[in-house]
Amino acid sequence: MAHPFDLAGLFARHRDELQRFAQRRLGNREAAADLVQDTFVRFTVAMSGGTNGNGAAPAEIDNPRAFLFRITGNLASDALRHDRVVAGVIDPVELSHNHPAALPSPEVEAVDRDLLRRLQVALAELPEAQRRVLALKRVEGLSHAEIARRTGMSPAAIEKNLARGLRRLRELLDGPQL
């Protein structure tokens, strides 16, 4: 799939401000430059049919600048977290001894898989408007105003679709096993 954005133009327009943003977060000019390069790699993957990390299809990205800043911020947070581990602020060996990662039992995995299957079936039964508003609010974490801009719905319609969708999901999931 060809992406609808002029990547060279986006890079030329936003590289410097993204680099300043990353440098403020990281405190390192070279690391910020590398991070901005990684941002555009991730953006390119998302626009080429990969995931944009938010569950939205590439065509649903209305504001590429905001999306680039979100990617940059996430990458900066990941880099800072990694740096803390490397610097010894968080000792991964001690952490693993104090909080061993327990693998879920086969029973828990089976229950989780069944719940996921039931949730997918229940979501498929919702009207499109309710499913979309739920995804934008609960998966992507958008505000009502952002959902309104993206969908063209009024705030009242967003609230109504959100409430009805959540109520219907609860009914479907609490009812007889699907």
N, C-alpha and C positions, 0 to 999 in steps of 0.2 A: 504494500500500500504506500503510495506517495504521501508525504506529509504536506499539510496545507500551509505550512509556515516557511518563510524565507529564512533558513537557519543562518546564512551568512549575514543577513541584515539584522537578525535578532542578536547575533554575537557582537556585531559592530556597535549596535545601539546599547546593549546592556552589560557587556563584559566589564567595563570599568566600574560601574556602580555595584555589580555583583562582587567584584574583587574587593572593593572597599568594604562592603558588607561582611564578606568572609574574613577579611583581615581584621576588622573590629572584633569579630567573634573568636578568631584563632590567635591573633597577636603575631602573625608570621606572614610576611608578604609572599614568600615562595610557596608556602603551603596553601595560601589563599588562591594563588594563580593556578596551582594544580587542582584545587577543589572546583574552581570555575570551569576548568576543562572537563572534569568529571560531571559537572552539572549539565553541560551541553551534550555529553555522551548519553547520560540518562534521558535527557529531553528527546534526543534523536531516537533512542530505542522506543520511548513511549509513543512518539509520533509515527513510528514505522510499524505500529501494530502491537507493540509490547504493552506492558501495563504502565500506567502513569503513577502507580502506587496508591491511587485513590479509588480504584474501581471504575473510573469513568473512561468511556471510549475516547480515543484521541480527538474525535470531532467535537467533543463536549468541552474542550478546554477553550473557554472564552477569552481568557486573559493570560497569554503566554508569559508576560513579564511577571505576573504574580506567581505563576506556576514555577518559573525559573527561580524566583526568590524562595519558594517553598522547598524546592529541591536543594538549593544552596544551604538553607538553614538546617535541613535534615542532615545533609552531609557534614556540615560543621559540627552539629551535635554528636554525630557518630565519631568524628575525628577527635573531638575533645574527650569523649568517653574512652576511646582507645588510648589516647595519650595518658589519661589518668591510670589506666591499667599498666601501661608500659613504665610510667614513672614510679610505680609502686604505691600510689595512693590507695589503690585497690589491689590487694594481693590475690591473684586468681587461685593460687594453691590454697591459701587460707580460706578463701571464699568457698572453694569446692569442699573443704573439710567441714566447714561450719554449716553449709547449706547444700548438701548433696542433691544433685538433680535426680529426682526419682522418675523413672520411666513409668508411665501409666500401665496399670495391669491390663491384661487382655479384656477383662470385663469392662473396665472404664473406657477403653478404646472402642469397644462394641457399642456401649451406650452413647458415647460421643458421636460415633458415625451414624447411629440411628437418629439422634437428635438433629444432626446436620442434614440428613436426608429429609426428615420431617419438616425442617425449616425451609429447605429448598422447595418442597412440594407446596407448603403453605404460602410462601412468597409468590409462587407461580399462580396461585389462585386469586391473588389480590388484583384489583383493577390496576391498570398501568399507572394512573396518576398517583395512587397510593403507594405503589411499589417504588416509583421514581422519587417521590418526596421522602419516603423512608430511607432510601439509599443515600440521597443527598444529605439528609440530616444526620443519620446515625452512622453511616459508613464514611462519608467524606467530611462530616463535621461542619457543614455549612450553616450559616445563620439563616434565619427566615428571609432577611433582606437579600442574601446571596442566592437563595433558592428562588426568590421572586424574580431576580434578574435573569437567572438561567432558564426558568420555565415560563415566565410571563404570567404566573398565577398571582392572584391577590394574596395579601397576608392571611385573610380569613380563609381562603381556599387552601392555603398551605396548612394552616392549623387544623382545618376540618379533615383534610386528607391524612395528615399525620395521626390525628386521634383515631379516626376510623380504621386506618391501616394497623395501628398498634392493637386496637381492640379486636379486630378480626384475626390478627396473628395469634393473639392470646387465646381466642376461642378455638382456633384450629389446632393449636399446639396442646391446649388443655383438654380438648375433646377426645373422642375415640382415636386410637392410634391410626395414623394415615398409612 
